[in-house]
């Protein structure tokens, strides 16, 4: 939600907003990048993260479609 509301943040800014440790934030960002939920962009020494709206929309659409198909089958 923080990235959704803020648009683009670096890891330090996310740490400040979440009160989580730097290693925890870095780990979660790595997982989210690997899942293509966030994208990263390097500007000088800083890396900024933002949501990958296109991938999230595609993923959520597929996920919702799975459940609507199963609901129609009576599962």
ABEGO torsion letter per residue (X at the ends): XAAAAAGBBBAAAAAAAAGBBAAAAAAAAAAAAAAGABBBBBBEABBBBBBBAAAAAAAAAAAAAAAAAAAAAGX
